[in-house]
Amino acid sequence: MLAQAAGKIKALSPQLKGALVKPFAATADILRFPRELNEAENQSRFVAYFTRSRREILKVQRMRYRIFSQEYGASFSAPFGLDRDRYDKHCLHLVVKDTRNAEIVGYTRVLPGDRLNRTGGFYSSGEFDLSMLRHLEGRLAEIGRTCIHPEHRSGAVITVLWARLAQYMIENDVRYLLGCASIALSEGYNVAGVQQRINEKHLSAGQHRVIPHLRLHKLPGDSTETNAKMPPLLKAYMRMGAQICGEPCWDPDFNCLDFFVLMDVNDLPARYVQHFMQPAQAV
Protein backbone atom coordinates (compact mmCIF):
# COMPACT_ATOMS: atom_id res chain seq x y z
CA MET A 1 0.00 0.00 0.00
CA LEU A 2 0.99 3.66 -0.28
CA ALA A 3 1.57 3.72 3.44
CA GLN A 4 4.48 1.33 2.95
CA ALA A 5 6.13 3.67 0.49
CA ALA A 6 5.52 6.62 2.78
CA GLY A 7 7.12 4.64 5.59
CA LYS A 8 10.28 4.25 3.56
CA ILE A 9 10.50 8.02 3.22
CA LYS A 10 9.71 8.65 6.88
CA ALA A 11 12.49 6.25 7.87
CA LEU A 12 15.04 8.60 6.35
CA SER A 13 16.71 11.47 8.14
CA PRO A 14 14.88 14.56 9.47
CA GLN A 15 16.80 16.62 6.89
CA LEU A 16 15.23 14.64 4.06
CA LYS A 17 11.73 14.74 5.53
CA GLY A 18 11.99 18.50 5.68
CA ALA A 19 13.27 18.67 2.12
CA LEU A 20 10.33 16.76 0.70
CA VAL A 21 7.87 19.45 1.69
CA LYS A 22 9.85 22.10 -0.21
CA PRO A 23 9.93 22.71 -3.98
CA PHE A 24 12.11 20.01 -5.47
CA ALA A 25 14.29 22.49 -7.38
CA ALA A 26 15.29 24.01 -4.04
CA THR A 27 16.36 20.67 -2.58
CA ALA A 28 18.62 19.34 -5.31
CA ASP A 29 21.68 20.61 -3.47
CA ILE A 30 21.13 18.15 -0.60
CA LEU A 31 20.76 15.09 -2.82
CA ARG A 32 23.59 12.63 -3.21
CA PHE A 33 24.15 11.47 -6.78
CA PRO A 34 25.53 8.00 -7.64
CA ARG A 35 28.94 7.34 -6.14
CA GLU A 36 30.62 6.86 -9.48
CA LEU A 37 29.85 10.48 -10.33
CA ASN A 38 31.88 13.44 -9.21
CA GLU A 39 29.76 14.74 -6.34
CA ALA A 40 31.53 18.08 -6.08
CA GLU A 41 30.78 18.68 -9.75
CA ASN A 42 27.21 17.43 -9.82
CA GLN A 43 25.69 18.54 -6.52
CA SER A 44 23.38 21.49 -7.17
CA ARG A 45 24.05 21.34 -10.90
CA PHE A 46 20.79 19.68 -12.00
CA VAL A 47 17.27 20.55 -10.87
CA ALA A 48 13.98 18.87 -11.82
CA TYR A 49 10.57 20.53 -11.86
CA PHE A 50 7.21 20.48 -13.63
CA THR A 51 6.80 23.35 -16.02
CA ARG A 52 3.82 25.09 -17.64
CA SER A 53 6.01 27.53 -19.55
CA ARG A 54 5.14 27.45 -23.24
CA ARG A 55 8.69 28.48 -24.03
CA GLU A 56 10.15 25.56 -22.11
CA ILE A 57 7.63 23.11 -23.56
CA LEU A 58 8.62 24.24 -27.06
CA LYS A 59 12.25 23.64 -26.11
CA VAL A 60 11.58 20.07 -25.01
CA GLN A 61 9.47 19.38 -28.09
CA ARG A 62 12.43 20.54 -30.18
CA MET A 63 14.80 18.37 -28.13
CA ARG A 64 12.46 15.40 -28.51
CA TYR A 65 12.43 15.81 -32.28
CA ARG A 66 16.20 16.17 -32.48
CA ILE A 67 16.86 13.05 -30.40
CA PHE A 68 14.17 10.86 -31.94
CA SER A 69 14.88 11.87 -35.53
CA GLN A 70 18.68 12.13 -35.49
CA GLU A 71 19.51 9.33 -33.04
CA TYR A 72 16.62 6.94 -33.49
CA GLY A 73 16.18 7.64 -37.17
CA ALA A 74 12.48 8.26 -36.59
CA SER A 75 10.34 9.17 -39.55
CA PHE A 76 7.32 11.27 -38.66
CA SER A 77 5.71 14.54 -39.57
CA ALA A 78 7.13 17.30 -37.38
CA PRO A 79 6.26 20.82 -38.54
CA PHE A 80 8.75 23.45 -37.36
CA GLY A 81 11.09 20.71 -36.10
CA LEU A 82 8.89 19.98 -33.07
CA ASP A 83 7.81 16.57 -31.83
CA ARG A 84 4.34 17.15 -30.46
CA ASP A 85 1.05 15.29 -30.43
CA ARG A 86 -2.47 15.52 -29.08
CA TYR A 87 -1.41 14.16 -25.68
CA ASP A 88 0.96 17.02 -24.88
CA LYS A 89 -1.76 19.48 -23.88
CA HIS A 90 -3.13 17.02 -21.32
CA CYS A 91 0.22 16.02 -19.78
CA LEU A 92 2.41 17.37 -17.02
CA HIS A 93 5.84 18.26 -18.38
CA LEU A 94 8.82 17.36 -16.18
CA VAL A 95 12.17 18.88 -17.12
CA VAL A 96 15.70 18.64 -15.78
CA LYS A 97 17.74 21.81 -16.13
CA ASP A 98 21.49 22.32 -15.98
CA THR A 99 21.94 25.28 -13.65
CA ARG A 100 25.31 26.13 -15.17
CA ASN A 101 23.90 27.20 -18.50
CA ALA A 102 20.09 27.09 -17.93
CA GLU A 103 19.74 24.45 -20.65
CA ILE A 104 17.11 21.70 -20.44
CA VAL A 105 18.96 18.37 -20.51
CA GLY A 106 16.29 15.86 -19.51
CA TYR A 107 12.57 15.41 -19.94
CA THR A 108 9.55 13.18 -19.51
CA ARG A 109 5.83 13.85 -19.64
CA VAL A 110 3.27 12.49 -17.19
CA LEU A 111 -0.34 11.69 -18.07
CA PRO A 112 -2.38 11.26 -14.86
CA GLY A 113 -5.00 8.52 -15.06
CA ASP A 114 -7.80 10.92 -14.14
CA ARG A 115 -7.31 12.73 -17.48
CA LEU A 116 -8.11 9.74 -19.69
CA ASN A 117 -11.59 11.11 -20.35
CA ARG A 118 -9.83 13.89 -22.26
CA THR A 119 -7.42 11.70 -24.23
CA GLY A 120 -9.50 8.57 -24.78
CA GLY A 121 -6.86 6.39 -23.14
CA PHE A 122 -3.16 6.12 -22.46
CA TYR A 123 -0.70 6.72 -25.28
CA SER A 124 0.62 3.16 -24.75
CA SER A 125 -2.75 1.72 -25.76
CA GLY A 126 -1.80 2.52 -29.34
CA GLU A 127 1.02 -0.01 -29.08
CA PHE A 128 -0.25 -2.61 -26.62
CA ASP A 129 -3.41 -4.38 -25.55
CA LEU A 130 -3.69 -2.99 -22.02
CA SER A 131 -6.45 -5.25 -20.76
CA MET A 132 -4.19 -6.07 -17.80
CA LEU A 133 -4.85 -2.63 -16.33
CA ARG A 134 -8.16 -3.90 -14.99
CA HIS A 135 -6.17 -6.03 -12.53
CA LEU A 136 -4.52 -2.95 -11.00
CA GLU A 137 -5.97 -1.20 -7.97
CA GLY A 138 -5.07 2.39 -7.22
CA ARG A 139 -4.24 5.51 -9.17
CA LEU A 140 -2.30 5.24 -12.41
CA ALA A 141 -0.08 7.65 -14.32
CA GLU A 142 1.76 7.19 -17.59
CA ILE A 143 5.15 8.58 -18.51
CA GLY A 144 6.37 8.97 -22.05
CA ARG A 145 8.63 10.72 -24.56
CA THR A 146 11.47 10.40 -22.02
CA CYS A 147 14.75 11.70 -23.38
CA ILE A 148 18.13 12.78 -22.05
CA HIS A 149 20.61 15.08 -23.78
CA PRO A 150 23.40 12.93 -25.28
CA GLU A 151 26.07 14.72 -23.22
CA HIS A 152 24.32 13.88 -19.94
CA ARG A 153 23.57 10.16 -19.97
CA SER A 154 26.15 9.09 -17.40
CA GLY A 155 23.69 9.05 -14.50
CA ALA A 156 23.14 12.38 -12.73
CA VAL A 157 20.31 13.66 -14.93
CA ILE A 158 18.50 10.31 -14.88
CA THR A 159 18.93 10.23 -11.09
CA VAL A 160 17.33 13.64 -10.59
CA LEU A 161 14.53 12.84 -13.05
CA TRP A 162 13.64 9.59 -11.28
CA ALA A 163 13.88 11.10 -7.82
CA ARG A 164 11.29 13.68 -8.87
CA LEU A 165 9.05 11.01 -10.39
CA ALA A 166 9.21 8.99 -7.17
CA GLN A 167 8.29 12.09 -5.21
CA TYR A 168 5.38 12.74 -7.60
CA MET A 169 4.05 9.22 -7.05
CA ILE A 170 4.12 9.54 -3.29
CA GLU A 171 2.73 13.07 -3.10
CA ASN A 172 -0.17 12.29 -5.46
CA ASP A 173 -1.03 8.80 -4.17
CA VAL A 174 -0.12 7.25 -7.53
CA ARG A 175 0.10 3.50 -7.03
CA TYR A 176 1.37 2.57 -10.50
CA LEU A 177 3.57 4.35 -13.01
CA LEU A 178 3.46 2.88 -16.50
CA GLY A 179 4.90 3.65 -19.89
CA CYS A 180 7.27 2.57 -22.64
CA ALA A 181 11.04 2.24 -22.50
CA SER A 182 12.50 2.35 -25.99
CA ILE A 183 15.55 0.76 -27.58
CA ALA A 184 16.55 2.44 -30.83
CA LEU A 185 17.27 -0.16 -33.49
CA SER A 186 19.97 2.14 -34.88
CA GLU A 187 22.05 1.97 -31.69
CA GLY A 188 23.16 -1.63 -32.07
CA TYR A 189 21.91 -3.04 -28.78
CA ASN A 190 21.69 -6.80 -28.37
CA VAL A 191 17.93 -6.70 -27.97
CA ALA A 192 17.58 -10.48 -27.82
CA GLY A 193 20.09 -10.52 -24.97
CA VAL A 194 18.29 -7.69 -23.22
CA GLN A 195 15.00 -9.59 -23.50
CA GLN A 196 16.62 -12.68 -22.01
CA ARG A 197 17.91 -10.69 -19.03
CA ILE A 198 14.42 -9.27 -18.57
CA ASN A 199 12.87 -12.75 -18.70
CA GLU A 200 15.25 -13.97 -16.01
CA LYS A 201 14.94 -11.15 -13.49
CA HIS A 202 12.47 -8.43 -14.39
CA LEU A 203 9.44 -10.00 -16.07
CA SER A 204 6.04 -9.16 -14.59
CA ALA A 205 3.57 -11.68 -13.25
CA GLY A 206 1.33 -13.33 -15.83
CA GLN A 207 -1.74 -11.25 -15.02
CA HIS A 208 0.27 -8.09 -15.69
CA ARG A 209 1.42 -8.97 -19.21
CA VAL A 210 0.59 -6.87 -22.25
CA ILE A 211 0.30 -7.90 -25.89
CA PRO A 212 2.06 -5.75 -28.51
CA HIS A 213 0.01 -4.77 -31.54
CA LEU A 214 3.09 -5.06 -33.76
CA ARG A 215 6.05 -7.32 -33.01
CA LEU A 216 9.30 -8.38 -34.61
CA HIS A 217 9.32 -12.12 -35.15
CA LYS A 218 13.06 -12.23 -34.39
CA LEU A 219 14.71 -9.75 -32.07
CA PRO A 220 18.14 -8.55 -33.22
CA GLY A 221 21.12 -9.93 -31.33
CA ASP A 222 22.14 -13.06 -29.46
CA SER A 223 19.93 -14.27 -26.61
CA THR A 224 22.73 -16.46 -25.21
CA GLU A 225 24.86 -13.45 -24.28
CA THR A 226 24.74 -13.47 -20.48
CA ASN A 227 25.54 -9.83 -19.84
CA ALA A 228 23.90 -7.88 -22.65
CA LYS A 229 24.26 -4.13 -22.20
CA MET A 230 21.13 -2.34 -21.04
CA PRO A 231 20.18 1.13 -22.35
CA PRO A 232 20.51 3.68 -19.51
CA LEU A 233 16.79 4.52 -19.25
CA LEU A 234 15.68 0.89 -19.24
CA LYS A 235 18.31 0.15 -16.61
CA ALA A 236 17.01 3.04 -14.51
CA TYR A 237 13.47 1.62 -14.63
CA MET A 238 14.63 -1.77 -13.43
CA ARG A 239 16.81 -0.37 -10.68
CA MET A 240 13.71 1.42 -9.42
CA GLY A 241 11.98 -1.93 -9.06
CA ALA A 242 9.94 -1.74 -12.26
CA GLN A 243 8.73 -4.83 -14.09
CA ILE A 244 8.72 -5.38 -17.85
CA CYS A 245 5.36 -6.68 -18.99
CA GLY A 246 6.30 -9.01 -21.84
CA GLU A 247 7.79 -8.70 -25.30
CA PRO A 248 8.31 -5.31 -26.95
CA CYS A 249 6.26 -3.56 -29.58
CA TRP A 250 7.94 -2.58 -32.82
CA ASP A 251 7.43 1.08 -33.65
CA PRO A 252 8.48 1.52 -37.30
CA ASP A 253 7.87 5.28 -37.25
CA PHE A 254 10.33 5.79 -34.43
CA ASN A 255 12.63 2.95 -35.56
CA CYS A 256 12.63 1.41 -32.11
CA LEU A 257 11.32 -1.36 -29.91
CA ASP A 258 9.16 -0.28 -26.97
CA PHE A 259 9.06 -2.32 -23.77
CA PHE A 260 6.01 -1.78 -21.57
CA VAL A 261 7.12 -0.94 -18.05
CA LEU A 262 5.07 -1.07 -14.85
CA MET A 263 6.28 0.32 -11.54
CA ASP A 264 4.43 -0.18 -8.26
CA VAL A 265 5.18 2.50 -5.68
CA ASN A 266 5.35 -0.27 -3.06
CA ASP A 267 8.27 -1.82 -4.95
CA LEU A 268 10.47 1.25 -4.75
CA PRO A 269 13.55 -0.24 -3.06
CA ALA A 270 14.32 1.41 0.26
CA ARG A 271 18.03 1.25 -0.55
CA TYR A 272 17.40 3.01 -3.85
CA VAL A 273 15.25 5.73 -2.32
CA GLN A 274 18.10 6.33 0.11
CA HIS A 275 20.56 6.22 -2.78
CA PHE A 276 18.59 8.99 -4.47
CA MET A 277 17.81 11.08 -1.44
CA GLN A 278 20.44 10.44 1.21
CA PRO A 279 21.55 13.82 2.56
CA ALA A 280 25.02 14.81 1.46
CA GLN A 281 27.83 14.88 4.01
CA ALA A 282 28.74 18.30 5.31
CA VAL A 283 31.88 19.84 3.82
N, C-alpha and C positions, 0 to 999 in steps of 0.2 A: 504494500500500500504506500501512498504518498508519505504517510507518517514515517515509514522506514527511511525513505530518502531524506526527509527533513532531519531525522535523527542523526544521519551521517554528517550533515552540516553542523548540527548543534554540538556534535562531539568534538569539533575543531576548536581552535583557540578563541578566546574572547575577541582578539583583534580581528579575526576573520568574521565572526558573527556581526561585529559592528560594521565591517566593510560591506557586507551583503545588503545592508539597508540603504547604502549610498549609491549614487549613480555609478555604473560600472566603470565608465571612463575615468572616474576620479579614484578608482581603487587599483588600477593596473600597476601602479608603482609598488604595491605590496604583494604582488603575485610572484611566485617563483617559477621560472620557466624550466624546461627540461635540463637536466644536469649537463648534457653534452653541449648545451649552448653556452655562450659567453654571457653570464648573468649581468656583469657590469655593463655590457653593451646593450643588452636587450631589456633590462628592467626599465619600465616607464616609456619604452620606445613605441610600443603598439597599444592602441586602445580600441575597444569594440563597443559599438552602440547601435541602436536602431535609429534610422533616419527617415524623416519625411521630406527632406530637402529635395526639390525637383532637380536641382543642379547636381547633387550627389547621386541621385538615382540615374540621371543621364550618364554620369561618369561610369557607374557600374555596368550599365547596359552597353556602353562602349567597350569596357574591359571584357565583359562576357563575350561580345562579338569577336573581339581580337583573339581571345584565348580559344574559343570554340572553332573559329574559322581557320586561324593560322596554325594552331597546334593540333587540333583534332581533325582538321580538314573538312569541317562541317560545310554542308551545302544547303543554305536556306535563304529565303528572302529577308534582307535586313536593310530597309531604307535608312539612309543617313549613317550607315555603319553602326546601327544599334540593334542589339539582340533584345527584343521585347515581345511580349505576347499578352493575351487577354487576362492572364492570371496576375500580372504585375500590379495592377491597380487594386487588387484585393489582398495583396501580401504585405507582410512586414519586411522591411529591408534592413538586414544586419550587415554592417560594414566594419572592417578593421582598417584603421588609419595608422600610418607611420608618422609619428609626431615630429620626426626630424625634417620632413619636407612636406607634410600635410597631404601626402598622396594616399589614396585608397589602395590597399594591397591585398585585401581579402574580402570575400562577400558570400552570403547565402541569403535566400529569401525564405520566409516562414509563412505558410498558409494555415491559420488556425482552423480546426475542424468546424467551428461554429459559423464559418463563412461559406460553407459548401452550398448553401442555398443560393449564393450569388454566382458561384462558378460552375455549378452542376456536377461537382465531384472534384477529387484530387487530380492533379496533373498526372500522377503515376497511373491512373486508371486508363490512360491512353496507351499504356505499354503493357499493363498486366491486368489479369482478372483478379480483382481485389475482394473476392467473396469472403476471404479469410477475416476481413475486418469485422465481420459480425461476431466473431469469437472474442473480440477485445472489449474490455470494460474500462471505461474511463475516457477522459478527454484525449483527443488526437490532434496532432499538428504535423504538417508535412514541410520538409525542407527541400530546396531544389536550386538548380543553377549555381551550385557552389563552385567557386573558383578562387585560386590563389595566384598572385603575381609570380611569374617564373623565377624572379630573383629572391623570393621569400618562401620557399617550400621546404626549408630545413627543419621547421618545427615550431618556431615561436608564434607565427601568425595563426597556424592551425590550433595551437594551444589556446590562444586568447579567444579565437572564434568559438571553440568547443566549450570553454569555460563559460562564455556568455550564453550559449545555448542551454547548458546544464542549468544555469541560473534561471533562464526563461522558463524551463520546464517546471522547476520547483516553485517559482513565484506565481505561475499561472495554473497550477494543479494539472499540468499536462502529464498524463500517464505514459503515453506512447508518442515517440517521434519516429516518423517514417519518411522514406524518400529513396532516391536512386543514387547510387555511387557508380560513377562511370569509369571505364577503362577505354582510352582512345586506341583504336586499332592501329593508328599510325605510330604509336610509341614503342611498339615491339615487345610488350609484356607477354610473358608465358601465361596466357589466360587459362589454358587447360591446367597448368600447375597451380595457379591461383584458385581455381574452382576445386581442385583436389584438397588444398589446404583448408578451404572453407568447409568442404564436406566432412573433414576430419574433426574440426574444432569449433566451427562457428555457424553451423547450419541450424536453422530454427526447427522447432517441433513440427510434426506433420500437420497439425491443424492451423499452423501459421504460414503455410507455403502459399506462394502465388504462382500463377501460370502466365508465362510471357505470351503476348500476342504474336510476336515474331522472334524466332530463334535461329541461331546458326546450328546446323546439324553436326558440325565438328568445330570445336573451339580451337583457335590457333595455339600451338605450343605443345609441350610434352607433359602429360599428366604424371609421369613417373618422377619428375624432378621434385625432390623432397623439400627444397627450400626456395621455391619460386618467389621472386621479388614482388612485394605488394605495393601498389600505388599509394602515395602518402595519405590521401583522403580516405581510401578504403581501410588502410591500416588504422587511421585515427578512429573510425567508426568502431572497429573491432576492439581496440584498446578501451573504448568507452563501454564495452559490454554489449554492443549491438549484435544482433543475429542477422544472417543473410538468409532470405526466405526462398531459396531454390536457385534454379538456373537463370542466367541473365537474359534480358531482352536485347535483340539487335536493333539498334537505331541507325538506319542507313543515312538519314539526313545529317546526323551528327557524327557519323563514322565511328561509332563507339558501341560498347556493350554496357548495358545498365543492369546493375545488381540491385534488387530491392532489399532495403535495409530497414530493420525494425529495432528500435531501442526502447526498452522499458525503463522508466525512471528508477524502479526498484533494483535494476541490475547495474546501476552506476557503481563501479567498484569504489569502496571507501578509500583504498590506497590511491586510486586515480584521482578522486576528488581532492585528496590531500596533495597529490602531486601537482594538480592544477593550482590549488589555492592555499598551499602552506605559506604562512607569512615568511617573508625574507628575513634573514639574520641581520641584525643591526650592524652597521659599519661605522 
